[in-house]
Amino acid sequence: MNKSIELKITDINYEGMGIATYNNKTVFVERALKDEVVLAEIDFENKNFYRAHTTKVIQASKDRIIPPCATYEKCGGCQLLHAAYQKTLEYKLKTTNNTLKRIGKVDFEIKEILGMDEVFPYRNKVQIPVTSVDNKLVCGYFERRTHNIIPFKTCLLQSKQVDEIIIFIKNIFNEFKISGYNENSHEGILRHIMIRENKYNQIMIVLVINDNKLKCEEEIKNKIINKYPNVVSIIINSNTNKNNVILGDKSYPLYGKDEIIDELLGLKYKISHYSFFQINRCQAEVLYKKVLEYVGNAENVVDAYCGVGTITLSLSKIAKYVYGIEVVAPAIDNANENKKLNNVENVEFILGKVEDKIFDLLERVNIDCVVIDPPRKGLDAKVIEALKQSKIKRIVYVSCNPSSFARDIDLLKEDYEIKKATLVDMFAYTTGVECVALLERK
């Protein structure tokens, strides 16, 4: 441990770490690229592998760049900011295909990845952890593999306006001597600052507190809205639980309503502070256009895991009728509000589990295609079985996790085969990537 060793990097793994060999064991090296020679210190060891971090680059890859971020060496927000952007796209394509072959056990290669035209900034939502150091608030992102907060003044992933608002709120809380949260002692008040920024430059601010009420809240509200008149909503969210979940179950509006309206592909969406909405608006539109392309001329389409209805309502432009299924009741309420907001007639939202409601639909409608966009864990076994029994001809699978996607492809491959697939880079310079695939019944 803490021993400096020279390593030759032979490849990169799915976590964006360089791969080398030392003492006949694999070493995973942070901030190292293929074909580089680096000095590294070992941080972790078990019987199978080492984990290390780069301390010096002896022989640099032609694809290495100087990270344009002062806190990159410690911050855990990005993993690949030391590599040229085009190279990160090639890496994501390669590792996804490796995962598909290794876990999915299929002979199919994804050849297309759609990158960003403008890389920075891209996040329309940020969640910034807060703590106190020497009786002063500190806010920033977590250090790699820890919950130590790395203070920042600016972040490439978010707009300059968001940077300014975060620092402004930090200074207000310092002025009123309101403490930041300590995870270990469960003391302190302000846990997170969450900000949503819509297409129209309007701002929603969520102050997550370790209490049921925020002191000096009127003074805090007035200072914020006087400084930033484009703030349309300030929400106080109460989270007094001893866990790492960001949002608590209780909240109340301090200013405006618990809603902000954003837009995708010309459709408007009412979003609460709890709602899921794609954080990269431009690339979400790229992703949804690819979904529409793969759905094609299907007449009756099911959007499983429909959430607040973003994909469902987009599909309403090309399909005869679309059915959105979602198990979370508030999301269905939001979806129905968004249906009204956009004056869409050919959509029905259904509350319930996909594996149950899919058969109810098949009894009354001839379904041509089902779009599935599950959580990171992928599809439940019951949903897999329901899809296999349903005899639906076409599945368009949207995934944010190559591993669970590949596992589900393996489980579906007796009945369905991949015909097309594309990756969409939603999160530049991180290891994250979205995949959309067209599966057809054999």
ZATITOR-944555 format. One record per residue: residue in three letters; x, y, z of N, C-alpha, C in turn. Coordinates in steps of 0.05 Angstrom, whole numbers, plus 5000, padded with zeros to 4 digits. Layout:
<rs>
ALAXYZXYZXYZ
...
</rs>
This chain:
<rs>
MET501749765000500050005000501850255000
ASN500950454984502350714981505150674969
LYS505550434957508150384943507950484914
SER509950634905509950734878511250534859
ILE509750464838510750254819510350354791
GLU512050264773511850334745510150124730
LEU508150214714506250034701505950104672
LYS505649894655504949934627501949874624
ILE500450074615497550044612496849914586
THR495449684587494849534563492049564553
ASP490249674570487449704561486049884582
ILE483449934577481750084596479249914602
ASN478449914627476049754634473549924634
TYR471249804640468649934638468350164658
GLU470050174678470050404697471850624689
GLY473050604666474850814656477650794668
MET478350574681480950534694482850384675
GLY485350464675487350324660487850044671
ILE488649864654489149584662492149524659
ALA493349414680496149344679496549084695
THR498948984696499548744711501948794730
TYR501748694754503848724774503748484793
ASN506048354798506148114815504047904806
ASN503847874780501947674768499047724775
LYS498447974783495648044788494948294771
THR492348314765491348544750491348794767
VAL492149024756492049274770490149464754
PHE488149574768486349774756487350044765
VAL488050214746489350464752487650704743
GLU486950874763485451114757487151314742
ARG485851464723487051674708489451584691
ALA489151344679491151234661489851144635
LEU491251174613490151104587491750874574
LYS490450744555491850524541494450614528
ASP496450444529499050484517500750684533
GLU499950764556501550944572503350784591
VAL505550914599507250814621506951024644
VAL506150924667505651114689506951014715
LEU507351204733507951134761505251144776
ALA504750944792502250934807502650834835
GLU500850914853500850824880498550634885
ILE498950414898496850224903495150314927
ASP492550324923490650404944489250174957
PHE489049954942487449724952488549464940
GLU488449254956489448994947487648774958
ASN486948584941485948324951487248104935
LYS486347854938487747634926487547624896
ASN485747784885485347774856486448014841
PHE486448254853487248494838488248714857
TYR489448914845490249164859488549384847
ARG488149594863487049844853489050064859
ALA489650244840491750444843490950704830
HIS492450914836491951174822494651274811
THR494351404788496751514774497951744790
THR500551734794501951964807503752114787
LYS504551974765506152114745505851954719
VAL505652104697505551984670508351994659
ILE509551764654512251744643512151754613
GLN510351604601510051604572507051634566
ALA506351874556503551944553502351834527
SER499851774527498351704503497851954486
LYS497751914460497152144442494352254447
ASP492652094461489952174467489652314493
ARG491752344508491652484534491452784530
ILE489752914546489453204546489853304574
ILE490353564577490453694603487653744612
PRO486753624635484053664644483353954649
PRO481254064637480554344641478954404666
CYS479854274688478354294713480354284736
ALA480154484754482154504776481954284797
THR479554174800479153974821478953684810
TYR479653644784479253384772480853164785
GLU483253214794484853004806483652874830
LYS481853024844480652914868477652854864
CYS476353024848473353004846472552744833
GLY470352634842469252384831467152424810
GLY466652674802464552724782465052614755
CYS467552644745468252554718470552344720
GLN470552154703472651954703474651974680
LEU473852114658475352104634476152384623
LEU476352574641476952854632479852884623
HIS481452674627484252684618484652574590
ALA482352494577482452374550481052554530
ALA481952554505480652694483477752594480
TYR475852774475473052704475472452474456
GLN473552494431472952274412473952004422
LYS476152004436477251754447475351644468
THR474051814484472151714504469751584491
LEU468951684467466751554453467551274443
GLU470051254432471050994423471150794447
TYR472050894470472250724493469450624501
LYS467450794501464750714510463650504490
LEU464150544464463250354444464550084448
LYS467150084453468649834457467749684482
THR467549824504466849684530464049584529
THR462149734517459449644515459249394498
ASN460649384475460649144458461948904473
ASN464048954488465248744504463248634524
THR461848804537459848724557457548564544
LEU456748654520454548524506455348234498
LYS457848204490458847934482459347754506
ARG460447874527461147714551458747634567
ILE456847824571454447764588452147684571
GLY451747824548449447764531449747514514
LYS452347444509452947204494451647204466
VAL451747444453450647464426452847564407
ASP452647494382454547574362453447814348
PHE453548044362452448294350454348514359
GLU455048694340456848914347455449184342
ILE455349344362454249624359456449784346
LYS455749924325457750074309457450374311
GLU455150464323454650754323454450864351
ILE455851084356455451234381455151534373
LEU453051654384452451934377453452114400
GLY455552264394456752444414455452714413
MET456452894431455353164434456653354415
ASP455153544404456253764388457653964407
GLU456254034428457354214448457454064475
VAL459954014484460253834507459453964534
PHE460354214538459854344564458254604560
PRO456554664580455554494601453254334591
TYR452454114605450253954595448253884617
ARG448753924642446953834663444754054668
ASN442153974666440054154673439054114702
LYS440353924716439753874744442353804759
VAL442853924782445153854798444253824827
GLN445653644841445153594870447753614884
ILE448153834899450753894911450653844941
PRO452353654951452553604980453853834994
VAL453053865020453954095036454853985063
THR456954105074457754045102458854295114
SER459854285139461154505152464054435158
VAL465854625154468654595161469454855176
ASP470354825201471055065217468755265218
ASN466355155222463955315226463155475201
LYS464155395178463355515153462355305133
LEU460255375118459255185098461255125076
VAL461354875068462954795045461154635026
CYS461154695001459554534982461254464958
GLY460654234946462054144923461353854917
TYR462853714901462353434895464153254912
PHE463353004915464852814931467552744918
GLU469552714935472052604927471752314918
ARG473352224899473151954889473151744912
ARG471251564911471051334930470751424959
THR469951674964469551764992467051944992
HIS466352035016464252245018465452495029
ASN468052535025469352785030468652985008
ILE467753225016466853424996469253584986
ILE469553594960471553764947470354034940
PRO471054244954469854514948470454594919
PHE468554734907469054834880467755114877
LYS468855264858467655524851466155504825
THR466955314808465655274783465854984774
CYS463954884759463954614748463254624719
LEU464854484703464354484674461654374666
LEU460654194682458154054675455654214677
GLN455854434693453454594698453954884689
SER451855034685452055314675453355494695
LYS454455714686455655924703453556034723
GLN451156054713448956154730448555964754
VAL448555704749448255514771450555534790
ASP453055554780455355594797454855834816
GLU454056054805453656304820451556264842
ILE449356134835447156104854447955924877
ILE449455714871450455534893452155694913
ILE454055844902455856004919454256214935
PHE452356334922450656544934449156424958
ILE447956184954446356054975448255974998
LYS450655874991452555805012453256055029
ASN453656285017454256525031451956625049
ILE449556595039447156665055447056495080
PHE447456235077447256065101449456115121
ASN451756195110453956275128453256535143
GLU451956715128451056975140449156925164
PHE447256735160445356685181446256465200
LYS448756385197449956185215448355925216
ILE447455835193446055575191448155375181
SER448455165197450554975192450054775169
GLY452254665159452054445140451854175154
TYR451053975139450553715150453053545153
ASN453253395175455353205180454252925179
GLU455052765159454052495156454652315180
ASN456952355192457752175213456252225239
SER455952485246454652545272451652595268
HIS450752615243447852675237447052945249
GLU448953125250448453395260448653595237
GLY447653835241447754045220445154045204
ILE444654265190442054315177442054265147
LEU443654415132443454395103444954155092
ARG443453965079444653725069445453745040
HIS443653845023444153874995442854124984
ILE444054224963442754434946442254304919
MET439654294912438954174886437854404868
ILE438754404843437854614825437054484798
ARG434654564789433754504761433754754745
GLU434654734720434854964702433454884676
ASN431355024668429854934644430755074619
LYS429555004597430355114571429955414569
TYR428155524586427455804585429055964606
ASN431155854616432955984636431556044662
GLN429455884669428155904695429455704714
ILE429355764740430855614760428955514782
MET429255254789427955144813430255084832
ILE429955174857431955114878430654944900
VAL431954724907431054544929433154544951
LEU432354624975434154624998433454385015
VAL435254185016434653945031435853985059
ILE434153965080435054025107434553795126
ASN436253785146436053585167434353695190
ASP431853765183430053885202427253895189
ASN425253975204422553995192421954275183
LYS423554475191423154755184425754895183
LEU426055085164428455235161428155505174
LYS430055575192429955835205430756055185
CYS429756295190430456525173429556485144
GLU427556315140426956235112425956475095
GLU424356655108423356885092425757065083
GLU427557115101429957275094431557135072
ILE431856875074433356725054431956735027
LYS429356695028427756705003428056974989
ASN427757195005427857464993430557524981
LYS432657444994435357494984435757344957
ILE434757104955435056944931433557064907
ILE430957124912429257214889429957504881
ASN430957664900431757934893434357924876
LYS436057734882438557714867438057574840
TYR436357374840435857214816432857204810
PRO431757404795428857424789427857194772
ASN429657044759428856814742428356564759
VAL428856574786428056354803425056344806
VAL423856124797420856114797419855934820
SER421655784833420755594853423055544873
ILE422355554899424255484920422755284938
ILE423855044941422554824956424354754980
ILE423054725003424454615026423754325028
ASN425854155026425453865029426653775055
SER424953635071425853535097426853245096
ASN429353205103430452935104431952905130
THR430752785149431952745176432952455179
ASN432952305158433752025159436851995160
LYS437751795173440651735174441451555151
ASN441451665127442251515103443451695083
ASN444151585060445351745038443451815016
VAL440751765021438751845002438552145003
ILE438452274979438552564979435952694988
LEU433652614977431052734983429552585004
GLY428252735022426452625042423652605031
ASP421752505047419052465039417252715042
LYS418152905059416553145065417853385052
SER416053565042417053815030414854025030
TYR415654275027413654485024414854715008
PRO413254854992414255064975414755324992
LEU417155434990417755685003417155914985
TYR417355864958416756074939415755934913
GLY413556034902412455914878411255644883
LYS411055484862409855214864412055004861
ASP411454764868413254534865413054444836
GLU413854614818413754534790415454724773
ILE416554624752417954774732417354644705
ILE417054794684416254684658418754684640
ASP419354444629421554424610420454314583
GLU422254274564421354204537423254004524
LEU422053804510423553614494422053564468
LEU423453584446422253544419419653694415
GLY419553944425417254114421414954064440
LEU415253874458413153814478413953924505
LYS412054024520412554134546411953934569
TYR413553944590413253764612413453904639
LYS411353864655411253974682412753784701
ILE414753894714416553724731416553824759
SER416253644778416553714806419453664815
HIS420053724840422853684849423453384852
TYR421353214854421752924856421952794829
SER421052924807420752794781423352714769
PHE423352484754425552414737425252564711
PHE427452694702427452824676430352804666
GLN430752744640433452714630435152964635
ILE437552924646439153154655440653294631
ASN440753154608442053264585439953304563
ARG438853544562436553594545437153544515
CYS439453644506440053614477440453324469
GLN441853174486442352894479439852724484
ALA438152804502435552664506433952674480
GLU434052904467432552924441433852744420
VAL436452724420437852544402436952254408
LEU436852184433436051914442433151854433
TYR431352044439428552004433428051984403
LYS429552134387429252114358430051834348
LYS432051724361432951454353430751244362
VAL429551294385427251114393425051134373
LEU424351374364422151404344422951264318
GLU425451284310426351154285426050844288
TYR426750734311426650444314423750344317
VAL422050514329419150434331417950434303
GLY418750614286417950614258414950654254
ASN413750474238410950514231408950354248
ALA409750284272408050134290405550304297
GLU403250184297400750324302400150354332
ASN400150124346399550124375402050054391
VAL402950244407405550214421405150234451
VAL406550074466406650084495409250214504
ASP409150404521411550524534411650424563
ALA413250214567413450104594415350284610
TYR414850304636416450484654416350764644
CYS413950864639413651124625414251374641
GLY414451344668415051584684413051804680
VAL414052054675412352284672411352304643
GLY412052104626410852094599412552214577
THR415152254581416752394560416952224534
ILE417551964537417651804513414851754502
THR412951704519410151644511409051874493
LEU409352114503408252344488409852394462
SER412452334462413952364438412952154417
LEU412351914426411351704408408551774397
SER407051944411404352014402404452154375
LYS406752264367407052404342407052214318
ILE407851964323408251774300406351534302
ALA405351464325403751224328400751294328
LYS399151094322396251134323395351174352
TYR396350994370395651024398398050914415
VAL398451044438400650974456399550934484
TYR400550714497399750654524402150664542
GLY402150844562404350864580403750714606
ILE405550544615405150394640407250484661
GLU406350534685408150624706406950534733
VAL408750434751407850334777407650554798
VAL408950784793409051004813406751194808
ALA404951214827402451374824403051674818
PRO404851804833405252094827406352134799
ALA407951944789408951974761406651964741
ILE404751784746402351764728400752024729
ASP400552144753399152394756400552614739
ASN403152624741404752814725404452764695
ALA404452504688404152434660401452524648
ASN399352494664396652584655396552884653
GLU397953024671398053314669399553404644
ASN401753254638403253324614401753264588
LYS400053054589398252994567396353224561
LYS395253334582393453564580394953814571
LEU397353854582398954084576399554104546
ASN399853874533400553864505398253804486
ASN395853784498393353734482393653474465
VAL394653264478395053014464392652834469
GLU391452714448389052554451389652254449
ASN391652174434392051894428393951744447
VAL393651804473395351684494393651614518
GLU394251384529392951294554395151214574
PHE394951324598396951254619395651064639
ILE397050844646395950624662397750594686
LEU396450594710397950544735398050244741
GLY400450144745400749864751403449754743
LYS403849494748406249354740406149274711
VAL408449294698408549234669407748944664
GLU408748754681408148474676405248404679
ASP403748574694400848524698399248664675
LYS399948914670398249084652398749014623
ILE401048894616401548834588399448634578
PHE398648434595396748234586393948354585
ASP393348534603390748674601390448824575
LEU392648944567392549094541392248914517
LEU393748684518393648504495390948374491
GLU389348364512386648254509384748444494
ARG385448704494383648894480384949044457
VAL387649024454389049174433391149004420
ASN391449034394393648904379396149074381
ILE397949004400400349164405402549084384
ASP403649284370405749234350408449244362
CYS408849424382411549474392411349564421
VAL413349484437413549584464416249714468
VAL416249954480418750094487419250054516
ILE421549964524422249924552424650094559
ASP424350244581426550414591426650374621
PRO427750144630427650074658429750224675
PRO429650204702431750314719434450164713
ARG436550254727439250144722439449844726
LYS437749744744437949454750436749284727
GLY435549414708434449264685431649144690
LEU430848954675428148844676427948624698
ASP425648634711424948424730424448164714
ALA424947934727424547674713421747644704
LYS419747754719416947724711416347884685
VAL417748114682417348274658418648124634
ILE420948004638422147844617420247624607
GLU419147484626417347264620414847364606
ALA413847594616411447714603411947784574
LEU414247904569414947974541415147734523
LYS416347514534416647274518413947144512
GLN412147154531409447034528407647214510
SER408247464509406447664496406247634466
LYS408447524454408647504425408747774410
ILE409247984425409648244412411948234393
LYS411648344369413548304347416148464351
ARG415848694364418148874364418549004392
ILE421049004402421749134427423849344421
VAL423449584431425549794431426449824460
TYR428949744465430049734492431949974496
VAL431250154516432950374523434250314549
SER436950334551438350254575440550454582
CYS440850504609443050674618445250504632
ASN444950234630446850054643447549824624
PRO449849824611450549614592450449334604
SER451149304630451149034643448348914645
SER446449074656443748964658442448934631
PHE443049114612442049084585443048824572
ALA445648764575446748514564445448274577
ARG445048284603443848054617441048004606
ASP439448224602436748194592436648094563
ILE438548184547438748084520439247774520
ASP440947684538441447394541438847254548
LEU437247364566434747234575432647244553
LEU432747434535430747464514431447334488
LYS434047244485435047184458433846924446
GLU432546754462431146524450428846614433
ASP427646844440425246934427425747194410
TYR427747354418428247604404431147624396
GLU431747754374434447804366434848104360
ILE437248204365437848484360438148534330
LYS436748734321437048804292438649064289
LYS438349254307439749504306440349594335
ALA442449754338443049864364444850104361
THR444450304378445950554377446550644406
LEU448950744410449650874436449251174433
VAL448451294455448151594456449751684480
ASP451651864476453251974498451752194512
MET450552124535449052314551450752454572
PHE452952334579454552434602457452444594
ALA458252664581460952694570463052664592
TYR465252534585467552494602467052324627
THR464752194628464251994648464151724634
THR463851514650463651244638460751184630
GLY458851354637456051304631455351324602
VAL453551164592452651174564449851054563
GLU448251154544445551044539445650874514
CYS444050664515443850484491440950454483
VAL440350464458437650404448437950194426
ALA436349974429436549744412433849664401
LEU433749574377431349454365431549154365
LEU429649024378429548734380427048644365
GLU427348434349425048324334424648034341
ARG422147954343421547674349422447484327
LYS423747264335424747074315422446934301
</rs>
